[in-house]
Every structure is written in structure tokens, then in C-alpha cells.
Amino acid sequence: MVLDRSMKIGDVLVQRGLITEDQLGQALAVQKISKRKLGEILIEKAMITEQKFLEVLAEIHQIPLVSLDNITVDAKLLGLFPTEMLQKNCILPLEIKDQVLIVATNDPLNVLTLQDMRYASGYQIKPVLASIKEITHRLTQSHGSMETFQAIRNAQSDQAQETPIIKLVNTILSQSIKEGASDVHLEPQASQLRVRFRIDGMLFQKQTVPKTLYRKVISRLKIMAGMDVAENRKPQDGRMSWKEGDQTYDIRVATLLDKHGEAISLRILNKKAISHTFDSLGMDPQEMDQIKELIRQPHGILLVTGPTGAGKTTTLYSVLNALNQMTANIITVEDPVEYQLEGITQTSINPFVGYSFANAIRHILRHDPDIIMVGEIRDVETAQVSVRAALTGHLVLATLHTNSAAGAITRLQEMSVEPFLLSSTVLGVIAQRLVRRLCAQCKTKVQAAPDVEANMLAELPQLSRPIFLSQAVGCEQCFQTGYSGRVGLFEILKVTPAVRNLIVARANEQDITKVLVEKGMHTLRMAGFKKVAEQATSYEEILRVTLTE
């Protein structure tokens, strides 16, 4: 029988006569209450053998099913990962082939753990299927040797703690966190290693390291991130944790071959520092009300647009938090999962096994979701699948790279999504930017110059005159930049009947924006000048971040 891989696994089992409709109904009823996996319930209740279930699962996901009877487990591979990670997720590392780590699992959709293994080991991960019993037996057998290997590795690390290179790397990490950097870039130059921090969206050079120490610094960071130290010909991804004070930071590490050597970038994530609420984004009450009205809709698609680093994912997480309740089944697909949200199922794409955004959405739809978040619409297939999901009764949240809210409509049309589908599915678009907040300790209040006041009034004629604004000065608290933290600018497009008519008529971005502004929409620049009048940011900062018409 030819397998239709779009079918849910329960339906496939019934179609093949492996279980009955009644048995599937019983198992689904248990699953609804217990939130356990369907296969686990069917096997536990002896409705199907684990072997038969795995054979179908392997066929659906096109993943090999293997026996572990004659497998020799290498303790060094086990030592790459915390024991509890392997035991909790029932995953067994088997071997490395061509820089790819083969792992045995009984759950091929546990992509979040597979992603964590990739970061921890520095290898691409390829899953194969095996039974829970075999994996558990092997993990139990290997427990002693695994613990021994990890103890040796930890002891070797402890002996090196006080070397000058380790002190240098630790200083760079500590300094970046104390100064609030989101990224650290270590870039080899002809005669030195340049160290730059990205703080509030801007890059600042912080120090240089002699070229003689460059390779040792890079190697130390690779070791900390679980990368292959010997591999310097191709890019690698890794991950590490760093404790500073009472906070633990998740740091994602990536290497890239440069003409002067290997460059390495660190993305610093402080999970406790992120407050996923509309207030924390800097939205005013009117903007919050507009977004809450959009997300109250039972189905459709809401898009968040802007360049890389504009805070799109943070905005979507805030929307998810507002929607997160016991009665809603929310599933996300991201690249990668940046922050884990309690009560929400989050998955990460894995191109190596063909788990793209589009394929992930198809899998998610089999899990009866109410709300789906798509990390990024970056190709035609993902755009079309997302729109179809919205058409079939789901609320879809997604990001897109465009410069304006209206630009998202024309971009989807360029991705071969028919205008009549867009007009009936798109609820609204949020375009956004992040601008630096003026430092509260040192900003200075001044009256706007005549030309500045004229420009602001041309955008926002309702502003009171004379206009007072604040300027950046610089002090010790803001490291002499004049700015501390960031605030969002938002351009919110609501798809009204008039906008639907424009979409069907294939109106261009400028025409759609013009109609919306006449109806009261604030452009990004208008939102920016409002923040200037509130003295939250500077006039110069808005000119830097927003586009001129």
C-alpha cells in the first residue's frame, strides 16, 4: 500500500489494519487528558507492538529503523552530553560519519533536543529510529564508562582554569555581559584580533588581541562551545552556558572562515531578562489595543516585519504569551528556538533531515493546533503553506523581511500567493524597528531647532508647539554613549474592507500606505517622532533607523 505521508500516524495504523478505529479513539481520549504520545499509549495498552509502530513511524518520516543488538557504544560520544539529557529524552549517540553524528531515538520529532545536541557537540545530527527498550538498556549498560569519561574531561578542564588565555576569554565574556552586549564579534585582522560588542544594536570596538594569541583564543571558545577544535576549514555552530553573578546566560557560538583566519561570533541570551509583554516592547496603549484586537480573531494570519535585529521574534513571543491559555494548543517552528515558553510546544527546523519551515507546518497541522507561529517566511512554499493553514481555521503568526507593513502584502504576492487569498487571510501586519533609548541619567532637554520642529510637524501636525526634545550626552552609566536600552517603533496595518479591495487590485506598497495613513495609521517615522516628542529617544536616532519616503 502506497503511504500518504500527509496522514496522521493513527489514521495510517487504522488504514493498514494494525489497530481498529475504536482503539484509536480510546488512545486519543487518553492522550487528550494525559498529553502523552499516541504511540506510547498504544504500545502500553498492547494495541500494537513497538516494532510495528516504529516500522510505520520510520516509513512516514523516511528515517532508518535500526537494531542496537550489535552496536558498540563509544563512551567518548556519550561524554559529549549530560547524562540526564540522554536519559530523559531516550537518545543514544552511535557514531560519527563525515562530521555527522548518528543518534538513535524513538521520537524523530523531538527536534529541540536534536538541536541542543548539535550545539553541544558541534556536529550535524542525523536521527535513526530504535526501540525505547534497546536505547534504555544501552544507556544503562554504558552509564559507568560515561560517568568516568565525563569525570576525566571535567578534571582536565579544572586543571586549565587559571591559564592566561582562559582568563582573557573569561574577561571578554564578563565585560560583554556587564555592558549589556547582545553579540560579541572576534574578527581576525592582518596583525591582530579585533573584539567588538553590539550594544543596543550598535557595534563598538572594545579591545584588540595580539595575533600571536588569536588561535588560542578561538580554540578556547570552541572548547567551551563543544566544537571541533581541529576543524577550521568550514563553519561550525556551538552553544555554551555562562554564569555571571546570579544569572545564567545561554551563548550561541558560530565560526566563519575569513581571509585572515577564523572569525567567531557569540549571541548572548539572558532568558530571565526578557519580559515578553506588550509593555516591555515600548508600545503605547493605542498600539496595544490594535494588536489585541487583531489577535482576538479565531483564524487568519498576522505578520511581523522588519530587518534582522528589529525585535520581530520578541514581539511574536509577546503575542504568544497574551494568547497562551489552557484551552489553546499553540505550536511554534523556529530557527532556532531562542526562548522556551511554558505551556507552548516549540520545535526547531532541521534542514539536514528535510525538516524545513514548510514541512514543519504540515507536521504541526496533524497535531490539531489552534495557533501556529512560523519563525520566518523565507520562500514560496512556506508562504503558501502558511496561508493555507490560515484558510483552514488556524491563527498563524509569522515574520517576514520587508521595510514597511504594506510591503509585506506585495512581498507575499511576489511569492506567488494569489491576491484573493491574501485579502481573505491576512488580518494585519506589524512593521517594527528598535531605536536606542536616551540614558535617563545624562540626557539633556532642549527646544527643537526650527528645521527639526518643521520636519516633526509635517509628520505629526497634532504635536504641541514649541517642541522640546532631549539629546544624548554620555556618562559612566551608559559607557559614554548617551543611550541605554532600546524601545520599539510600530507601524500597524489592519486589513479593512478598503485594504482588501486594494490587495485584490494589486495596488503597490506606496498606494496602500497612502490610504492607510489617511485612515489614521502611523508610519514608522511618525511613531519615531512621537517617541522624540516624549523624549524617549533622539531626533538623530529616528533619522538613522527610519526610511525617508
C-alpha positions as CSV (number, residue, x, y, z in Angstrom):
1,M,0.0,0.0,0.0
2,V,1.4,3.4,-1.0
3,L,1.9,5.6,2.0
4,D,0.3,9.1,2.1
5,R,2.7,10.9,4.4
6,S,0.3,13.7,5.0
7,M,-1.9,11.4,7.0
8,K,-1.7,11.3,10.8
9,I,0.0,8.2,12.1
10,G,-3.1,7.0,13.9
11,D,-5.1,7.1,10.6
12,V,-2.2,5.2,8.8
13,L,-2.3,2.5,11.5
14,V,-6.1,2.1,11.1
15,Q,-5.8,2.1,7.3
16,R,-3.3,-0.8,7.5
17,G,-5.4,-2.8,9.9
18,L,-2.8,-2.6,12.7
19,I,-5.3,-1.1,15.1
20,T,-9.1,-0.5,14.9
21,E,-11.0,2.8,14.8
22,D,-12.3,2.1,18.3
23,Q,-8.7,1.5,19.6
24,L,-7.6,4.8,18.1
25,G,-10.5,6.6,19.7
26,Q,-9.6,5.1,23.1
27,A,-6.0,6.1,22.7
28,L,-6.8,9.7,21.6
29,A,-9.1,10.1,24.6
30,V,-6.3,9.1,26.9
31,Q,-3.9,11.4,25.0
32,K,-6.2,14.4,25.4
33,I,-6.1,14.0,29.2
34,S,-2.6,12.9,29.7
35,K,-0.8,14.8,26.9
36,R,1.4,11.7,26.3
37,K,2.5,10.5,22.9
38,L,0.0,8.4,20.9
39,G,2.5,5.6,20.2
40,E,3.4,5.3,23.9
41,I,-0.3,4.9,24.8
42,L,-1.0,2.3,22.0
43,I,2.1,0.2,23.0
44,E,1.4,0.4,26.7
45,K,-2.2,-0.8,26.2
46,A,-0.9,-3.7,23.9
47,M,-2.9,-2.4,21.0
48,I,0.2,-2.6,18.8
49,T,3.8,-3.8,19.3
50,E,6.6,-1.3,19.5
51,Q,8.3,-2.9,16.5
52,K,5.2,-2.5,14.2
53,F,4.7,1.1,15.4
54,L,8.3,2.0,14.7
55,E,8.2,0.5,11.3
56,V,5.3,2.8,10.3
57,L,6.9,5.8,12.0
58,A,10.2,5.1,10.1
59,E,8.2,4.9,6.8
60,I,6.3,8.2,7.5
61,H,9.4,10.2,8.4
62,Q,11.8,8.4,6.0
63,I,14.2,7.6,8.8
64,P,16.1,4.2,9.1
65,L,14.9,1.8,11.7
66,V,17.9,0.1,13.3
67,S,18.6,-2.7,15.8
68,L,21.1,-1.9,18.6
69,D,22.0,-5.6,19.3
70,N,25.4,-5.5,17.7
71,I,26.2,-1.8,18.3
72,T,29.3,-0.9,20.4
73,V,28.7,2.5,22.1
74,D,31.7,4.8,22.3
75,A,31.9,6.3,25.8
76,K,33.6,9.5,24.3
77,L,30.4,10.2,22.4
78,L,28.3,9.7,25.5
79,G,30.6,12.1,27.3
80,L,29.7,14.9,24.9
81,F,26.3,15.3,26.5
82,P,24.9,15.5,30.1
83,T,23.7,12.1,31.3
84,E,20.3,13.4,32.2
85,M,19.7,14.8,28.7
86,L,20.3,11.3,27.1
87,Q,18.2,9.5,29.7
88,K,15.3,12.0,29.8
89,N,14.9,12.1,26.0
90,C,15.9,8.4,25.5
91,I,18.6,9.2,22.9
92,L,21.8,7.3,22.3
93,P,24.8,8.7,20.2
94,L,26.0,5.9,18.0
95,E,28.9,7.0,15.7
96,I,30.3,9.9,13.7
97,K,30.4,9.6,9.9
98,D,31.7,12.5,7.7
99,Q,31.3,15.0,10.6
100,V,27.7,13.9,11.1
101,L,26.7,12.3,14.5
102,I,24.2,9.5,14.1
103,V,21.9,9.2,17.1
104,A,19.2,6.6,18.0
105,T,15.9,7.9,19.1
106,N,12.3,6.7,19.4
107,D,10.9,10.2,18.7
108,P,12.1,11.8,15.4
109,L,10.1,15.0,16.0
110,N,12.0,15.8,19.2
111,V,13.9,18.4,17.2
112,L,14.5,20.7,20.1
113,T,16.7,18.1,21.8
114,L,18.4,17.2,18.5
115,Q,19.2,20.9,18.1
116,D,20.6,21.1,21.6
117,M,22.8,18.0,20.8
118,R,24.1,19.8,17.7
119,Y,25.1,22.9,19.7
120,A,26.7,20.8,22.4
121,S,28.7,18.5,20.1
122,G,29.4,20.8,17.2
123,Y,28.3,18.1,14.8
124,Q,25.3,17.9,12.4
125,I,22.8,15.4,13.9
126,K,21.2,12.6,11.9
127,P,18.5,10.6,13.8
128,V,17.7,6.9,13.3
129,L,14.8,5.0,15.0
130,A,15.3,2.3,17.7
131,S,13.1,0.9,20.4
132,I,12.9,2.5,23.8
133,K,13.9,-0.8,25.5
134,E,17.1,-1.1,23.4
135,I,18.1,2.5,23.9
136,T,17.4,2.4,27.7
137,H,19.3,-0.9,28.0
138,R,22.4,0.6,26.2
139,L,22.3,3.8,28.3
140,T,22.1,1.7,31.5
141,Q,25.0,-0.5,30.3
142,S,27.2,2.4,29.4
143,H,26.4,4.5,32.5
144,G,29.6,3.7,34.3
145,S,32.0,4.3,31.4
146,M,30.1,7.5,30.5
147,E,30.5,8.9,34.0
148,T,34.1,8.0,34.1
149,F,34.8,9.8,30.8
150,Q,33.0,12.9,31.9
151,A,34.9,13.0,35.2
152,I,38.2,12.8,33.4
153,R,37.1,15.5,31.0
154,N,36.0,17.8,33.9
155,A,39.2,17.2,35.7
156,Q,41.3,18.2,32.7
157,S,39.2,21.3,32.4
158,D,39.7,22.2,36.0
159,Q,43.5,21.9,35.7
160,A,43.5,24.6,33.0
161,Q,41.2,27.1,34.8
162,E,43.9,29.6,35.6
163,T,45.8,29.8,32.3
164,P,46.2,33.3,30.8
165,I,44.1,32.5,27.7
166,I,41.2,31.3,29.8
167,K,41.5,34.5,32.0
168,L,41.4,36.6,28.8
169,V,38.4,34.8,27.4
170,N,36.6,35.0,30.7
171,T,37.3,38.7,30.9
172,I,35.8,39.3,27.4
173,L,32.7,37.4,28.3
174,S,32.2,39.1,31.7
175,Q,32.7,42.5,30.2
176,S,30.3,41.9,27.4
177,I,27.6,40.9,29.8
178,K,28.2,43.8,32.2
179,E,27.9,46.2,29.3
180,G,24.7,44.7,28.1
181,A,26.0,43.4,24.8
182,S,23.7,41.2,22.7
183,D,26.6,39.9,20.5
184,V,30.4,39.7,20.6
185,H,32.4,39.5,17.4
186,L,36.0,38.3,17.4
187,E,37.4,39.1,14.0
188,P,41.0,38.3,12.8
189,Q,42.8,41.2,11.1
190,A,46.2,41.3,9.4
191,S,48.1,42.0,12.6
192,Q,45.6,41.5,15.5
193,L,42.3,40.0,16.6
194,R,39.6,42.7,16.9
195,V,36.9,42.3,19.6
196,R,33.7,44.2,19.1
197,F,30.5,44.3,21.2
198,R,27.0,45.0,19.8
199,I,25.2,47.1,22.4
200,D,21.7,48.4,21.8
201,G,22.0,47.5,18.1
202,M,25.3,49.4,17.5
203,L,28.8,47.9,17.2
204,F,31.7,49.2,19.4
205,Q,35.3,48.1,19.3
206,K,36.3,47.2,22.8
207,Q,39.8,45.8,22.6
208,T,42.4,44.0,20.4
209,V,44.3,40.8,21.0
210,P,47.8,40.2,19.6
211,K,47.8,37.9,16.5
212,T,50.1,35.5,18.4
213,L,47.3,34.7,20.8
214,Y,44.5,34.7,18.2
215,R,44.4,30.9,17.6
216,K,44.5,30.1,21.3
217,V,41.5,32.4,22.0
218,I,39.5,30.9,19.2
219,S,40.4,27.3,20.3
220,R,39.3,28.1,23.9
221,L,35.9,29.4,22.8
222,K,35.5,26.3,20.6
223,I,36.2,24.0,23.5
224,M,33.7,25.9,25.7
225,A,31.0,25.7,22.9
226,G,31.6,21.9,22.2
227,M,33.0,22.5,18.7
228,D,35.7,20.5,16.9
229,V,38.9,22.4,17.7
230,A,40.8,20.8,14.8
231,E,38.2,21.8,12.2
232,N,39.0,25.3,10.8
233,R,38.1,24.9,7.1
234,K,34.3,25.1,7.4
235,P,31.8,26.9,9.6
236,Q,30.6,25.4,12.9
237,D,27.8,26.1,15.3
238,G,28.0,25.6,19.1
239,R,26.5,26.5,22.4
240,M,27.6,27.1,25.9
241,S,26.3,28.5,29.3
242,W,27.9,31.3,31.2
243,K,27.2,32.3,34.8
244,E,27.7,36.0,35.7
245,G,26.6,36.9,39.2
246,D,23.3,35.1,39.9
247,Q,22.3,35.0,36.2
248,T,23.0,32.2,33.8
249,Y,23.3,33.1,30.1
250,D,22.8,31.0,27.0
251,I,25.5,31.8,24.5
252,R,25.3,30.6,20.9
253,V,28.6,30.4,19.0
254,A,29.3,30.4,15.3
255,T,32.5,30.4,13.3
256,L,33.2,31.6,9.8
257,L,36.3,31.3,7.7
258,D,37.8,34.8,6.9
259,K,40.8,35.7,4.7
260,H,42.8,36.3,7.9
261,G,41.6,33.2,9.7
262,E,38.5,32.1,11.6
263,A,36.1,34.7,12.8
264,I,33.8,33.8,15.7
265,S,30.5,35.4,16.8
266,L,28.7,35.0,20.2
267,R,25.0,35.6,20.6
268,I,24.2,36.2,24.3
269,L,20.7,35.4,25.6
270,N,19.6,36.2,29.1
271,K,16.3,34.3,29.4
272,K,15.4,36.0,32.8
273,A,15.9,39.5,31.4
274,I,13.3,39.2,28.7
275,S,9.8,40.2,29.7
276,H,7.5,39.0,26.9
277,T,4.8,41.6,27.4
278,F,3.5,44.4,25.2
279,D,4.5,47.0,27.9
280,S,8.1,45.8,27.7
281,L,8.2,46.4,24.0
282,G,7.5,50.1,24.4
283,M,4.0,50.1,22.9
284,D,1.6,52.8,23.8
285,P,-2.0,51.9,24.9
286,Q,-3.4,52.6,21.4
287,E,-0.9,50.2,19.8
288,M,-1.6,47.5,22.4
289,D,-5.3,47.8,21.8
290,Q,-4.8,47.5,18.0
291,I,-2.8,44.3,18.3
292,K,-5.1,42.8,20.9
293,E,-8.0,43.4,18.5
294,L,-6.1,41.6,15.7
295,I,-5.2,38.5,17.8
296,R,-8.7,38.0,19.1
297,Q,-9.6,36.7,15.7
298,P,-10.0,32.9,15.6
299,H,-8.2,32.4,12.3
300,G,-6.1,34.3,9.8
301,I,-2.5,35.3,9.5
302,L,-0.7,38.1,11.4
303,L,2.7,39.2,10.1
304,V,5.5,40.9,11.8
305,T,8.1,42.5,9.5
306,G,11.4,44.3,9.7
307,P,15.1,43.8,9.2
308,T,17.3,41.3,11.1
309,G,17.6,42.5,14.7
310,A,14.4,44.6,14.7
311,G,12.8,42.5,17.6
312,K,10.3,40.6,15.5
313,T,10.6,37.4,17.4
314,T,10.3,39.2,20.7
315,T,7.1,40.7,19.5
316,L,5.7,37.3,18.4
317,Y,6.7,35.8,21.8
318,S,4.7,38.7,23.5
319,V,1.7,37.8,21.3
320,L,2.1,34.1,22.2
321,N,2.2,35.0,25.9
322,A,-1.0,37.0,25.5
323,L,-2.7,34.1,23.8
324,N,-1.3,31.3,26.0
325,Q,-4.1,29.6,28.0
326,M,-5.1,26.1,28.8
327,T,-7.8,25.9,26.2
328,A,-5.4,26.8,23.3
329,N,-3.0,24.4,21.6
330,I,-0.1,26.6,20.5
331,I,2.8,25.2,18.4
332,T,5.8,27.1,17.0
333,V,8.5,26.3,14.4
334,E,11.6,28.4,14.7
335,D,15.3,28.6,13.6
336,P,16.4,28.2,16.3
337,V,14.2,28.2,19.4
338,E,15.5,31.3,21.2
339,Y,13.5,31.3,24.4
340,Q,11.4,28.4,25.9
341,L,7.8,29.4,26.7
342,E,6.0,27.5,29.4
343,G,2.9,25.7,28.1
344,I,3.8,26.1,24.4
345,T,5.1,23.3,22.1
346,Q,8.2,24.7,20.3
347,T,10.1,23.0,17.5
348,S,13.2,23.9,15.5
349,I,13.8,23.3,11.8
350,N,16.5,20.8,10.8
351,P,17.3,21.1,7.1
352,F,19.7,18.1,7.3
353,V,16.7,15.8,7.7
354,G,14.4,17.8,5.4
355,Y,12.6,19.4,8.3
356,S,12.0,22.9,6.7
357,F,9.6,25.5,7.8
358,A,7.1,24.3,5.2
359,N,7.4,20.6,6.2
360,A,7.2,21.5,9.8
361,I,3.9,23.3,9.3
362,R,2.5,20.2,7.6
363,H,3.5,18.1,10.6
364,I,2.2,20.6,13.1
365,L,-1.2,20.6,11.4
366,R,-1.5,16.9,12.3
367,H,-1.4,17.9,16.0
368,D,-4.7,19.8,16.0
369,P,-3.2,23.3,16.7
370,D,-5.2,26.4,17.4
371,I,-2.3,28.8,16.9
372,I,0.8,28.3,14.8
373,M,3.9,30.5,15.0
374,V,6.3,30.4,12.0
375,G,9.7,31.8,12.7
376,E,10.2,33.2,9.2
377,I,8.5,33.1,5.8
378,R,11.5,33.0,3.6
379,D,10.4,31.1,0.5
380,V,7.4,30.5,-1.8
381,E,6.5,27.1,-0.3
382,T,6.4,28.4,3.3
383,A,4.3,31.4,2.3
384,Q,1.7,29.2,0.5
385,V,1.5,26.6,3.3
386,S,1.1,29.3,5.9
387,V,-1.7,30.9,4.0
388,R,-3.4,27.5,3.6
389,A,-3.1,26.9,7.3
390,A,-4.8,30.3,8.0
391,L,-7.6,29.4,5.5
392,T,-8.3,26.1,7.3
393,G,-9.2,27.7,10.6
394,H,-5.9,28.4,12.3
395,L,-4.4,31.6,13.7
396,V,-0.9,31.9,12.1
397,L,1.7,34.2,13.4
398,A,4.8,34.7,11.2
399,T,7.7,37.1,10.5
400,L,8.8,38.4,7.1
401,H,11.7,40.7,5.9
402,T,10.2,43.9,4.5
403,N,10.7,47.6,5.2
404,S,7.1,48.5,5.8
405,A,3.8,47.0,6.8
406,A,2.3,47.4,3.3
407,G,5.5,45.9,1.8
408,A,4.5,42.5,3.4
409,I,1.5,42.4,1.2
410,T,3.4,43.0,-2.0
411,R,6.2,40.6,-0.9
412,L,3.7,37.7,-0.5
413,Q,2.2,38.5,-3.9
414,E,5.8,38.2,-5.3
415,M,5.9,34.8,-3.6
416,S,3.0,33.7,-5.8
417,V,0.3,33.9,-3.2
418,E,-2.9,35.0,-5.0
419,P,-4.3,38.4,-4.0
420,F,-7.8,36.9,-3.3
421,L,-6.1,34.5,-0.8
422,L,-4.2,37.3,0.9
423,S,-7.3,39.5,1.1
424,S,-9.2,36.8,2.9
425,T,-6.5,35.5,5.2
426,V,-4.2,38.4,6.3
427,L,-5.6,40.0,9.4
428,G,-2.9,42.6,9.7
429,V,0.9,43.5,9.6
430,I,3.1,44.9,12.2
431,A,6.3,46.6,10.9
432,Q,8.8,47.5,13.5
433,R,12.2,48.8,14.4
434,L,14.3,49.1,17.6
435,V,15.8,52.5,18.5
436,R,18.1,53.3,21.3
437,R,16.6,54.9,24.5
438,L,18.3,58.0,25.8
439,C,20.2,57.5,29.0
440,A,17.9,58.7,31.8
441,Q,21.0,59.9,33.9
442,C,22.6,62.2,31.4
443,K,20.1,63.2,28.6
444,T,19.6,67.0,28.2
445,K,16.3,68.7,27.4
446,V,16.4,71.4,24.7
447,Q,14.0,73.2,22.4
448,A,13.9,71.7,18.9
449,A,15.6,73.7,16.2
450,P,13.2,75.3,13.6
451,D,14.0,72.8,10.8
452,V,13.7,69.9,13.2
453,E,10.3,71.2,14.5
454,A,9.1,71.7,10.9
455,N,10.0,68.1,10.0
456,M,8.3,66.7,13.0
457,L,5.1,68.8,12.5
458,A,5.0,67.7,8.8
459,E,4.6,64.2,10.0
460,L,2.6,64.8,13.2
461,P,0.7,68.1,12.9
462,Q,-1.1,67.4,16.2
463,L,2.1,68.0,18.2
464,S,2.1,71.0,20.6
465,R,4.4,73.9,19.9
466,P,7.1,74.7,20.8
467,I,8.5,71.1,20.7
468,F,11.0,70.1,23.3
469,L,13.2,67.1,22.9
470,S,16.2,65.5,24.6
471,Q,19.7,65.0,23.3
472,A,22.3,62.3,24.0
473,V,25.2,63.4,26.3
474,G,27.1,60.4,27.7
475,C,28.1,59.4,31.2
476,E,29.7,56.5,33.1
477,Q,26.4,54.6,33.4
478,C,25.8,54.5,29.6
479,F,29.6,54.0,28.9
480,Q,29.7,57.5,27.3
481,T,27.2,56.6,24.5
482,G,24.3,58.7,25.7
483,Y,21.9,55.7,25.3
484,S,20.8,52.8,27.5
485,G,18.4,50.1,26.3
486,R,16.1,50.2,23.3
487,V,12.4,50.9,22.6
488,G,10.2,49.7,19.7
489,L,8.6,51.7,16.9
490,F,5.5,50.1,15.4
491,E,3.6,50.6,12.2
492,I,0.3,48.6,12.5
493,L,-1.7,47.8,9.3
494,K,-5.2,46.5,9.9
495,V,-6.7,44.8,6.8
496,T,-10.0,46.6,6.4
497,P,-12.5,46.2,3.5
498,A,-10.8,49.1,1.8
499,V,-7.4,47.4,2.1
500,R,-8.9,44.1,0.9
501,N,-10.0,45.9,-2.3
502,L,-6.5,47.4,-2.8
503,I,-4.9,43.9,-2.3
504,V,-7.3,42.3,-4.9
505,A,-6.5,45.2,-7.3
506,R,-2.7,44.5,-6.8
507,A,-2.1,48.1,-5.5
508,N,1.5,48.9,-4.9
509,E,3.1,49.5,-1.5
510,Q,3.0,53.3,-1.7
511,D,-0.7,53.4,-2.6
512,I,-1.7,51.0,0.2
513,T,0.4,53.1,2.7
514,K,-1.1,56.4,1.5
515,V,-4.7,55.1,2.0
516,L,-3.8,53.7,5.5
517,V,-2.2,57.0,6.6
518,E,-5.3,58.9,5.5
519,K,-7.3,56.5,7.7
520,G,-5.1,57.2,10.7
521,M,-2.2,54.7,10.6
522,H,1.1,55.9,11.9
523,T,4.2,55.1,9.8
524,L,7.4,54.1,11.5
525,R,8.8,57.6,11.1
526,M,5.6,59.1,12.7
527,A,5.9,56.6,15.5
528,G,9.5,57.6,15.9
529,F,8.8,61.3,16.1
530,K,6.2,60.6,18.7
531,K,8.9,59.0,20.8
532,V,11.2,62.0,20.2
533,A,8.4,64.3,21.5
534,E,8.1,62.1,24.6
535,Q,11.9,62.5,25.0
536,A,12.4,58.7,25.0
537,T,14.9,58.8,22.1
538,S,16.7,61.4,20.0
539,Y,15.7,63.0,16.6
540,E,19.0,61.8,15.1
541,E,18.2,58.2,16.2
542,I,14.9,58.3,14.3
543,L,16.6,59.6,11.2
544,R,19.2,56.8,11.4
545,V,16.7,54.0,11.7
546,T,13.7,55.0,9.6
547,L,13.5,55.4,5.8
548,T,12.7,58.7,4.1
549,E,9.6,58.5,1.8
